[in-house]
Amino acid sequence: MDVLLGSIDVRDLLSVQDIDESSPLSAPDLRLLIDRLQIRSLHIKDKVRDYVLAHRQDFADIFSRCSEAAAGADAAAAALSDALRLLSDRPLDREIRDIAEEIRSKRRELEERREALAMVRTISLLRERLRSSREDLRAGRLVEASVAVRDLKAGLLVSGMEEVSGEPEPAVYGFLRKEWTECFDELQGVLAKIVGSSVQFDLENDRVIVRSRSTVGDMGEVELHQALEAMKIVDVLDYGLARIADLMIKHVMVPAISKRSINILVEQLNQDSDEKREAILSLMSSSEVQESLDGATLYARLIQIIKFIYRFICFENGTWMRCFGRLTWSRMSDLIITHFLSKAVPDDASKITDFENIMKCTAEFETLLKEMMFISTTDKSEEKLSHFAYNVEVHFASRRRNEILASARNCLLQFDYFFSLENASKSSLHASDVVECSSEYAADLLFQPEKCIISKAASQLMKLVHEALKDACLSSTRVAKELYHAARDVLLLYKAIVPIKLERQLDSISQVAIVIYNDCNYLSQEILGLAFEYRADFPSGLNNQAVFVDLAPSFYQLAEDILQKQVQLVFSSLKEAIDGADGFQNTHQSQQYELAKFSIEQVVFILEKVHIMWEPLMLASTYKKTMCTILDSIFCRITKDMLLLDDMAAEETLQLQRLIHMALENLSSLLESLIANVDEKEKVLDDTIWVKLDDMIPSLCKFRKLADLYDMPLISITTSWESGELLACGFLSSEIENFVKAIFADSPLRKECLWRIGNISR
């Protein structure tokens, strides 16, 4: 059969073996292929027949086994059919099924009755135990009643489980739970009454009376110890001691901690008899009033109180004492911190070492509390007093920082910034005189050889900063870091408060804005010097971290912004005044001349106002630079407007010349103020003054020369241009040409002069 296992390759049947697979076969090739396939088929058939004949016996055995298997299946099917027929003909199976179902029903009914009987017994037992617990309670058997209530809680699933195995519980359990709740509330109320009756607060005499036995209702005498034990059993100890703990804090702990003249007295009565034993804690005022309450005295007083609680209320039971501690320690520790530890924090960094005695007493106090189980021995969060005392440096630094910031804030919010204005108004217009008259508010600048008038607020802020940094140099690293940040925050407060507080003054031309400008300039330079002044003396943990230079640029930028805003406000006012002249046109007309004259007067008034406001307060260099910038812009604007005029009458040129002379004459004091400090004692000539002013204000020379041009003949104007005099004053050839055309009528001479001016244009 191997011939059947291989595949037949059609190309092997063709005469040509290298035929392309994609090319079609010719008719002769196809006929040859068909013939050879038929021959191959006959050959395969012969092979198969020979194989079958050679294995005839094997095939016969296979067919025989298959026949036997088929016969066996038919016999099994017939037998199954007979069995089914027998079952269907007789009802035996139904009888068996009915009997089995009846047996199961009887067993289920029996089981349900057993369960019902067990439930009835359980309910009866629970009901009996509830009744018994009430009887124990009324008879004063508190422990037995508490045990019964605790066990019944588990039996009744009081925790909230109302279904068992997914099936609703019997309704009777709900009634039993209600009855248990009533019993529990009654037990809890009785126990609370016993504790309240045993521990009484005599507020009139400042006493706490603890009785070991007390009488509540018809129960007779009941011991406090049993009541506390019963509370522990039913897990209501917190509830039972909560009121006692609260009253102990209010009426014992508060006066013991906050009052200095208090003595603690503990008395024990009837301790050796079978009668009621009592213990009394009395708070007695002492005739010897202490000037200060030290740690040893306070903690000794509190230990007496806590020992009283430990012995006579909690009966030296660690669990009960721990519960009492949880109810009182948080408030008690806060009281100690508020009334003692926080007040004991030193005011001076050099006295922090004196606080070590208090730290030692505090640690010993908490150790005693741990021994009496008043606070946990493992929970570090309850060591609140030791933690506070250990971080005394942080508390000192925090308090010092808050004091510094509060002082800075009050200074910035309450101070009147108009103080320097009054001082300036009483002095001359020269800044040097103002500094002499107001030396209290004159500050030296670190990087400039001048003084400026600053506000009292800025002066006080820098004093606070220097005080904080000096203290930082004498303190530990932790304290020094807080003081360093306090110094930075003081400076930042100025930026946060002043621009908002004085926003209205900063939005107008005012001396207050100049004072703030001086403040920011002064602070920026002082800040740059802080690190160099103190870094070497800072603690080792701070000297590489203390940085102030990052604050200086922001103050410098704030100062520049304020100054630029003032300059822009001045520019805006001057522009509005010049615009009122309507380009200085037709000044030969009376109405237009008055309009132009009023405009010049307004410009002079604004400039004089700025002069009076700025010069007493600004640095001389800043005043000169700023005022020269403003004057240069104004002279340039007026000159430009006048040069744009065309076809002017002779009277018009005279009026324009008069306006220029009026402006220069009225601004003489302002112009002289710009050079007064250069040579104040020497009486310089007018020409020398103008030369200096021309160097400082480039457009002033052009403005003055324009006045001369209005009455110069054409030839003189041309000659001046050719000599370069007009060019040196800032005139352009186009401006001179337009000026000549506007003043002089058309003539051969004007043409010649214009040709000469244009030919030598530069």
C-alpha positions in Angstrom: 0.0 0.0 0.0 3.0 2.3 -0.2 1.9 3.5 -3.6 -1.2 5.1 -1.9 0.9 7.0 0.6 2.8 9.2 -1.8 1.5 12.1 -3.8 1.4 12.0 -7.7 3.3 14.8 -9.4 1.6 15.5 -12.8 4.9 16.8 -14.2 6.4 13.4 -13.8 3.8 12.0 -16.3 4.8 14.5 -19.0 7.6 14.0 -21.5 9.0 17.5 -20.7 10.0 17.9 -17.0 10.9 21.6 -16.9 7.5 22.9 -17.9 6.5 26.2 -16.4 3.7 26.0 -13.9 2.0 29.1 -15.1 2.0 28.2 -18.8 -1.0 26.2 -20.2 -0.6 22.6 -21.5 -1.0 21.7 -25.2 -3.6 19.2 -26.5 -1.0 16.5 -27.2 0.3 16.9 -23.6 -3.2 16.7 -22.2 -4.0 13.4 -24.1 -0.6 12.0 -23.0 -1.4 13.0 -19.4 -4.9 11.3 -19.5 -3.4 8.0 -20.9 -0.7 7.9 -18.3 -3.2 8.6 -15.5 -5.4 5.7 -16.6 -2.4 3.4 -16.7 -1.4 4.6 -13.2 -4.9 4.0 -11.9 -5.0 0.4 -13.2 -1.6 -0.1 -11.6 -3.0 1.1 -8.2 -6.0 -1.1 -8.4 -3.9 -4.1 -9.0 -1.8 -3.2 -6.0 -4.9 -2.9 -3.8 -6.3 -6.2 -4.9 -3.1 -8.0 -4.3 -2.8 -6.4 -0.7 -6.4 -7.5 0.2 -5.9 -11.0 -1.1 -2.6 -11.2 0.9 -4.4 -10.2 4.1 -7.8 -11.9 3.6 -7.8 -13.7 6.9 -7.1 -10.5 8.9 -10.0 -8.7 7.2 -12.3 -11.7 7.9 -11.5 -11.6 11.6 -12.3 -7.8 11.7 -15.6 -8.2 10.1 -16.5 -11.2 12.3 -15.8 -9.2 15.5 -17.9 -6.3 14.2 -20.8 -8.6 13.6 -20.7 -10.1 17.1 -20.6 -6.6 18.7 -23.6 -5.6 16.7 -25.5 -8.7 17.8 -24.6 -8.1 21.5 -25.9 -4.5 21.3 -29.2 -5.7 19.8 -29.6 -8.3 22.7 -28.9 -5.6 25.4 -31.5 -3.3 23.8 -34.0 -6.1 23.8 -33.4 -7.0 27.5 -33.7 -3.3 28.5 -36.9 -3.0 26.6 -38.3 -6.1 28.4 -37.3 -4.6 31.8 -38.9 -1.3 31.1 -42.1 -3.1 29.9 -42.2 -5.0 33.2 -41.8 -1.9 35.3 -44.5 -0.1 33.4 -47.0 -2.9 33.7 -46.6 -3.2 37.5 -47.0 -0.1 40.1 -44.3 -1.3 42.5 -42.0 1.6 41.8 -44.7 4.1 42.6 -45.5 2.4 45.9 -41.8 2.4 46.8 -41.5 6.1 45.9 -44.6 7.0 47.9 -43.4 5.2 51.0 -39.9 6.8 50.7 -41.6 10.3 50.4 -43.8 9.6 53.5 -40.7 8.5 55.5 -38.9 11.7 54.6 -41.9 13.8 55.5 -42.3 12.2 58.9 -38.6 12.6 59.6 -38.8 16.3 58.6 -41.8 16.8 60.8 -40.0 15.1 63.7 -36.9 17.3 63.2 -39.0 20.5 63.1 -40.7 19.5 66.3 -37.4 18.7 68.0 -36.0 22.1 66.8 -39.2 23.9 68.0 -38.9 22.2 71.4 -35.2 23.1 71.6 -36.0 26.7 70.7 -38.7 26.8 73.3 -36.3 25.5 75.9 -33.7 28.1 74.8 -36.2 30.9 74.9 -37.4 29.7 78.3 -33.8 29.6 79.5 -33.0 33.0 78.1 -36.2 34.4 79.7 -35.3 32.8 83.0 -31.8 34.3 82.9 -33.1 37.7 82.1 -35.4 37.5 85.1 -32.6 36.1 87.2 -30.3 39.0 86.2 -32.9 41.5 87.2 -33.3 39.8 90.6 -29.5 39.8 91.0 -29.4 43.5 90.2 -32.2 44.4 92.6 -30.5 42.3 95.3 -27.2 44.1 94.8 -25.4 41.2 93.2 -23.9 43.4 90.6 -21.2 41.1 89.3 -23.6 38.1 88.8 -26.1 40.4 87.0 -23.4 41.8 84.8 -22.1 38.3 83.8 -25.7 37.3 83.0 -26.3 40.4 80.9 -23.0 39.9 79.0 -23.7 36.2 78.3 -27.3 37.0 77.2 -25.9 39.6 74.8 -24.0 36.9 73.0 -26.9 34.5 73.2 -29.4 37.0 71.7 -27.0 38.2 69.1 -27.6 41.8 70.2 -24.7 42.9 68.0 -27.2 43.2 65.1 -27.3 39.7 63.5 -31.0 39.2 62.8 -30.7 36.3 60.4 -29.0 32.9 60.9 -28.0 30.9 57.8 -29.9 33.3 55.6 -33.3 32.5 57.3 -35.3 35.0 59.3 -35.2 34.5 63.0 -38.3 34.0 65.2 -40.1 37.2 66.2 -39.7 36.2 69.9 -36.0 37.0 69.6 -36.9 40.6 68.9 -39.0 40.8 72.1 -36.2 39.1 74.1 -33.7 41.7 72.7 -36.0 44.5 73.7 -36.3 43.0 77.2 -32.5 42.6 77.3 -32.0 46.2 76.3 -34.3 47.4 79.1 -32.4 45.2 81.5 -29.0 46.5 80.2 -30.2 50.1 80.5 -31.4 49.5 84.0 -28.1 47.9 84.9 -26.1 50.7 83.4 -28.2 53.4 85.1 -27.8 51.6 88.5 -24.0 51.3 88.1 -23.7 55.0 87.1 -25.8 56.0 90.2 -23.5 53.9 92.4 -20.4 55.5 91.0 -22.0 59.0 91.3 -23.1 58.3 94.8 -19.7 56.9 95.8 -17.6 59.8 94.3 -19.1 63.1 95.3 -17.8 66.7 94.7 -18.3 69.2 97.5 -17.9 72.4 95.5 -18.5 74.7 98.4 -15.6 73.3 100.3 -13.5 72.3 97.3 -13.5 68.6 98.2 -13.8 65.3 96.6 -15.3 62.5 98.8 -14.9 58.9 97.8 -16.9 56.3 99.7 -16.1 52.6 99.3 -19.8 51.8 100.0 -22.9 53.6 99.0 -26.7 53.0 99.2 -28.8 53.2 96.0 -32.6 52.7 96.2 -33.6 49.4 97.9 -30.4 47.6 97.1 -28.8 48.4 100.4 -25.1 49.0 100.6 -23.1 48.4 97.4 -19.4 48.5 97.1 -17.8 50.8 94.6 -15.3 48.1 93.7 -18.1 45.8 92.6 -19.8 48.5 90.6 -16.6 49.1 88.6 -16.0 45.4 88.1 -19.6 45.1 86.8 -19.0 48.0 84.4 -15.9 46.3 83.1 -17.8 43.0 82.6 -20.5 44.7 80.5 -18.0 47.0 78.8 -19.5 50.3 80.0 -16.5 51.5 82.1 -16.0 54.5 79.9 -19.7 55.5 80.3 -19.6 55.0 84.1 -16.4 57.0 84.6 -17.0 59.7 82.0 -19.0 62.0 84.3 -16.5 61.5 87.2 -13.6 62.2 84.9 -15.2 65.4 83.6 -16.0 66.7 87.0 -12.5 65.8 88.2 -11.0 67.9 85.3 -13.3 70.9 86.0 -13.2 71.1 89.7 -9.8 69.6 90.6 -7.4 69.6 87.7 -8.2 73.1 86.5 -7.6 74.9 89.8 -4.7 72.7 90.7 -2.9 73.6 87.4 -4.0 77.2 87.0 -3.9 78.5 90.6 -0.6 79.0 92.4 -1.8 79.2 96.0 -3.3 75.7 96.2 -2.3 72.8 98.6 -3.6 69.3 98.2 -4.7 67.4 101.4 -5.8 63.7 101.4 -7.6 62.3 104.4 -8.7 58.7 105.0 -11.5 57.9 107.4 -12.6 54.6 109.0 -10.0 52.6 107.2 -9.6 50.0 109.9 -13.3 49.4 110.7 -16.1 47.5 108.9 -18.1 50.7 108.5 -18.0 52.9 105.5 -14.5 53.8 104.5 -14.0 57.3 103.1 -11.2 59.2 101.4 -11.3 63.0 101.0 -9.2 65.1 98.6 -9.2 68.8 99.6 -8.0 71.8 97.7 -6.9 74.3 100.2 -5.7 77.8 99.6 -2.3 78.5 100.9 -1.4 81.7 102.7 2.1 81.6 101.1 1.4 82.8 97.6 4.1 81.7 95.3 5.5 84.2 92.8 6.0 81.4 90.2 4.9 77.9 89.9 7.8 75.7 89.1 7.6 72.2 87.5 8.5 70.3 90.7 5.7 71.9 92.7 3.0 71.5 90.0 3.8 67.9 89.1 4.0 67.0 92.8 0.5 68.4 93.3 -0.8 66.6 90.3 0.8 63.3 91.4 -1.1 63.6 94.7 -4.4 63.9 92.8 -3.7 61.0 90.4 -2.5 58.8 93.3 -5.8 59.6 95.0 -7.7 58.5 91.9 -5.5 55.4 91.6 -6.0 54.2 95.2 -9.6 55.2 96.1 -11.5 55.4 92.8 -9.7 52.8 90.6 -8.5 50.6 93.6 -5.1 50.2 92.0 -6.5 48.4 89.1 -4.4 49.1 86.0 -7.3 48.5 83.5 -9.6 50.9 85.3 -6.9 53.4 85.7 -6.1 53.2 82.0 -9.7 53.9 81.2 -9.8 56.9 83.6 -6.6 58.2 82.0 -8.0 57.9 78.4 -10.9 60.1 79.6 -8.9 62.8 81.2 -5.3 62.9 79.8 -6.0 64.8 76.7 -7.6 67.7 78.5 -5.3 67.5 81.4 -2.1 67.7 79.2 -3.6 70.6 77.3 -4.2 72.5 80.6 -0.6 71.8 81.7 0.8 73.0 78.4 -1.4 76.1 78.3 -1.1 77.2 81.9 2.5 76.1 82.7 4.8 74.8 79.9 4.0 77.4 77.3 4.4 80.2 79.9 7.7 78.6 81.1 9.2 78.9 77.6 12.0 81.4 77.9 11.8 84.8 76.3 15.5 85.0 75.6 17.3 82.4 73.5 20.2 82.4 75.9 17.9 81.1 78.7 16.7 78.0 76.9 19.2 75.9 78.8 17.5 76.9 82.1 14.4 75.0 80.8 16.3 71.7 81.2 15.0 71.3 84.8 11.4 71.5 83.7 12.2 69.0 80.9 13.5 66.6 83.6 10.5 67.1 85.9 8.1 66.6 83.0 9.8 63.3 82.0 9.7 62.0 85.6 6.0 63.0 85.9 5.0 61.0 82.8 7.1 58.0 84.0 5.0 58.0 87.3 1.8 58.2 85.2 3.0 55.2 83.2 3.6 53.2 86.4 0.1 53.9 87.5 -1.2 53.0 84.0 -2.7 56.5 83.7 -1.1 56.8 80.3 0.1 54.1 77.9 3.6 52.7 78.2 3.8 52.0 74.5 1.9 54.8 72.7 4.4 57.6 72.2 1.6 60.0 71.2 0.5 60.2 74.8 3.8 61.7 75.9 2.5 65.1 75.0 4.2 67.0 77.8 7.7 65.5 77.1 7.3 66.1 73.5 6.3 69.8 74.1 9.2 70.2 76.6 11.7 68.6 74.3 10.7 71.0 71.5 11.1 74.0 73.7 13.4 75.6 71.2 10.8 75.3 68.5 8.2 76.8 70.7 10.5 79.6 71.7 11.3 80.3 68.0 7.7 80.0 67.0 6.6 82.5 69.6 9.4 84.8 68.8 8.6 84.6 65.1 4.9 85.3 65.8 5.9 88.3 67.9 8.2 89.6 65.2 5.6 89.2 62.5 2.9 90.8 64.7 5.1 93.8 65.3 5.8 94.1 61.6 2.2 93.8 60.7 1.1 96.4 63.2 3.8 98.8 62.1 2.6 98.5 58.5 -1.1 98.7 59.2 -1.2 101.5 61.8 1.6 103.8 60.6 0.7 107.1 58.9 2.9 107.5 55.8 2.5 111.3 55.7 5.0 112.0 58.4 7.9 112.6 56.0 5.8 114.8 53.9 5.3 117.2 56.8 9.1 117.2 57.5 9.8 117.8 53.9 7.3 120.7 53.7 9.1 122.5 56.6 12.5 122.2 54.8 13.9 123.8 51.8 13.5 122.3 48.4 17.0 120.7 48.4 17.2 117.1 49.4 20.4 117.8 51.5 18.5 120.2 53.7 15.7 117.7 54.1 18.2 115.1 55.3 19.6 117.5 57.8 16.2 118.5 59.1 14.8 114.9 59.2 17.8 112.8 60.1 15.6 110.4 61.9 14.1 109.3 58.6 17.2 109.8 56.4 18.8 106.4 55.6 22.2 105.7 54.2 22.2 103.4 51.1 24.8 100.7 51.2 25.8 100.9 47.5 25.2 104.6 46.8 27.0 107.6 48.4 23.6 109.3 49.1 20.9 109.4 51.6 17.2 109.2 51.0 14.1 109.8 53.1 12.3 106.6 54.0 9.2 105.8 56.0 9.3 105.0 59.7 7.8 101.6 58.8 10.8 100.7 56.6 13.1 101.8 59.4 11.3 99.7 62.0 11.1 96.7 59.7 14.8 96.7 59.2 15.3 97.0 63.0 13.1 93.9 63.5 15.1 92.1 60.8 18.4 92.9 62.4 17.1 91.9 65.9 15.9 88.6 64.6 19.2 87.8 62.8 21.2 88.9 65.8 19.2 86.4 68.0 19.7 83.8 65.3 23.5 84.1 65.6 23.2 83.4 69.3 20.8 80.4 69.0 20.8 76.8 68.1 20.2 75.7 64.5 16.5 75.0 65.0 15.8 78.3 66.6 18.0 80.2 64.1 16.1 78.7 61.2 12.8 80.0 62.6 14.3 83.4 63.2 15.8 83.5 59.7 12.5 82.7 58.1 10.8 85.3 60.4 13.3 88.0 59.1 12.4 87.0 55.5 8.7 87.1 56.2 9.0 90.6 57.8 10.4 91.8 54.5 7.8 90.0 52.5 5.1 91.6 54.6 6.1 95.0 53.3 5.5 93.8 49.7 2.2 92.2 50.7 0.7 95.1 52.7 2.0 98.4 51.5 1.1 98.3 47.8 -2.5 97.4 48.7 -2.9 99.7 51.6 -1.6 102.7 49.6 -3.0 101.7 46.3 -4.9 105.0 45.8 -1.8 107.1 46.5 0.3 104.9 44.1 -2.3 105.5 41.3 -1.8 109.3 41.5 1.1 111.7 41.5 2.0 111.8 45.2 4.9 112.1 47.6 3.7 108.9 49.3 4.6 107.0 46.1 8.1 108.5 46.2 8.5 107.5 49.9 7.5 103.9 49.0 10.0 104.1 46.1 12.7 105.1 48.5 11.6 102.3 50.9 11.9 99.7 48.3 15.3 101.0 47.1 16.5 101.1 50.7 15.2 97.6 51.5 16.7 96.1 48.3 20.2 97.4 49.2 19.9 96.4 52.9 18.8 92.9 51.9 21.9 92.5 49.7 24.1 93.2 52.7 22.3 90.9 55.2 23.9 87.7 54.2 27.4 89.2 54.2 26.8 90.8 57.6 25.5 87.8 59.5 26.4 84.6 57.6 29.7 84.1 59.3 28.0 84.2 62.8 25.1 81.9 61.9 25.0 78.3 63.3 26.7 75.8 61.1 23.4 74.3 60.1 22.2 77.6 58.8 25.1 79.5 57.3 24.9 77.6 54.0 21.1 77.9 53.8 20.5 81.5 54.7 19.9 83.4 51.5 18.5 86.9 51.1 19.8 87.9 47.7 16.7 86.4 46.1 14.5 89.0 47.7 16.5 92.1 46.6 15.6 92.0 42.9 11.9 91.9 43.6 12.1 95.0 45.9 14.3 96.8 43.3 11.8 95.9 40.6 8.9 97.2 42.7 10.8 100.5 43.2 11.3 100.8 39.5 7.7 100.0 38.7 6.5 102.7 41.2 8.8 105.3 39.7 7.9 104.5 36.2 4.2 104.7 37.0 4.8 108.1 38.5 6.7 109.2 35.4 3.9 107.9 33.2 1.3 109.7 35.3 3.3 113.0 34.9 3.6 112.4 31.1 -0.1 111.8 30.8 -0.9 115.0 32.7 1.6 117.0 30.6 0.4 115.5 27.3 -3.2 116.5 28.2 -2.0 120.1 29.0 -0.1 120.4 25.7 -2.9 118.9 23.7 -5.0 121.8 25.0 -2.9 124.3 22.9 -4.3 122.8 19.7 -0.8 122.6 18.1 0.0 126.3 18.9 -1.8 127.3 15.7 -2.9 130.9 15.0 -1.4 132.4 18.1 -1.7 135.8 16.5 -5.4 135.6 17.3 -6.2 136.6 20.8 -8.3 133.6 21.7 -5.8 131.1 20.3 -3.0 132.9 22.0 -4.7 132.7 25.4 -5.4 129.0 24.8 -1.7 128.4 24.1 -0.6 130.5 27.0 -2.9 128.6 29.4 -1.5 125.3 28.0 2.1 126.5 28.8 1.0 127.7 32.2 -0.5 124.3 32.9 2.7 122.6 31.8 4.7 124.8 34.1 2.3 124.3 37.0 2.5 120.5 36.7 6.3 120.5 36.4 6.7 122.8 39.4 4.3 120.6 41.4 6.3 117.6 40.6 9.5 119.5 41.4 8.2 120.5 44.8 6.9 117.0 45.6 9.9 115.0 44.4 13.0 117.0 45.1 12.8 116.9 48.9 12.4 113.1 49.0 14.2 111.7 46.0 17.9 110.9 45.7 19.6 113.8 43.9 20.8 111.5 41.1 17.3 109.9 40.7 15.6 113.3 40.8 17.9 114.8 38.1 17.7 111.7 35.8 13.9 111.5 36.1 13.2 115.2 35.8 15.6 115.6 32.9 13.8 112.8 31.1 10.4 114.5 31.6 11.7 117.9 30.6 13.4 116.5 27.5 10.2 114.9 26.4 8.1 118.1 27.0 10.5 120.4 25.2 10.8 118.0 22.3 7.0 117.8 22.1 6.4 121.6 22.1 9.3 122.2 19.6 7.9 119.5 17.3 4.4 121.1 17.4 5.7 124.6 16.7 7.9 123.4 13.8 4.9 121.7 12.1 3.2 125.1 11.7 3.0 126.5 8.2 2.3 129.9 6.7 2.8 131.9 9.9 2.1 135.7 10.2 4.7 138.0 11.7 2.6 138.5 14.8 2.3 134.8 15.2 6.1 134.3 15.3 6.4 136.9 18.0 3.7 135.2 20.1 5.3 131.9 19.8 8.6 133.4 20.8 6.9 135.0 23.8 5.5 131.6 24.8 8.9 130.0 24.7 10.5 132.7 26.8 7.6 132.5 29.2 8.0 128.8 29.7 11.8 129.1 30.2 11.4 132.0 32.6 8.7 130.2 34.7 10.8 127.0 34.8 14.0 128.8 35.9 13.8 127.6 39.5 13.2 124.0 38.3 16.0 124.2 35.8 18.4 125.7 38.4 17.5 122.9 40.9 18.9 120.4 38.4 22.4 121.9 38.8 22.3 123.4 42.2 24.0 120.5 43.9 26.8 120.5 41.4 28.1 123.9 42.4 25.7 125.3 44.9 28.0 127.8 46.7 29.5 129.2 43.5 27.4 131.8 41.7 27.9 130.6 38.1 27.0 132.7 35.1 23.8 132.3 33.1 25.7 131.0 30.0 27.4 128.4 32.1 24.1 127.3 33.6 22.6 126.9 30.1 25.6 124.9 28.9 25.2 122.5 31.7 21.5 122.3 31.2 21.9 121.7 27.5 24.1 118.7 28.3 21.5 117.3 30.7 18.4 118.0 28.6 19.2 117.5 24.8 16.0 119.1 23.5 16.4 122.2 25.7 19.0 123.7 23.3 16.7 123.2 20.4 13.8 124.7 22.2 15.8 127.8 23.2 17.2 128.2 19.7 13.7 128.0 18.2 12.9 131.2 20.1 15.9 132.9 18.5 14.9 131.7 15.0 11.6 133.4 15.1 13.2 136.9 14.9 16.3 136.0 12.8 16.5 137.1 9.2 16.6 134.5 6.4 20.3 135.0 5.7 21.2 134.6 9.3 19.2 131.4 9.5 20.9 130.1 6.4 24.3 131.0 7.7 23.6 129.4 11.0 22.7 126.2 9.2 25.8 126.3 7.1 28.0 126.8 10.1 26.5 123.7 11.8 25.1 125.7 14.7 21.5 124.6 14.1 22.6 121.0 13.5 24.4 121.0 16.9 21.1 122.1 18.5 19.3 119.1 17.0 17.6 120.6 14.0 17.2 118.7 10.7 17.4 120.2 7.3 13.8 119.3 6.6 12.7 121.1 9.7 14.7 124.3 8.7 13.3 124.1 5.2 9.7 123.9 6.5 10.4 126.7 9.0 11.7 129.0 6.3 8.8 128.2 4.0 6.3 128.9 6.9 7.8 132.3 7.9 9.2 133.8 4.7 7.3 134.6 1.6 8.3 133.1 -1.7 11.1 135.0 -3.3 14.4 134.5 -5.2 16.3 134.9 -1.9 14.2 132.2 -0.2 14.8 129.9 -3.1 18.5 130.5 -2.9 18.5 130.0 0.8 16.5 126.8 0.5 18.9 125.6 -2.1 21.8 126.3 0.1 20.1 124.6 3.1 19.2 121.5 1.0 22.6 121.4 -0.6 24.3 121.2 2.8 21.8 118.8 4.3 23.1 116.5 6.8 
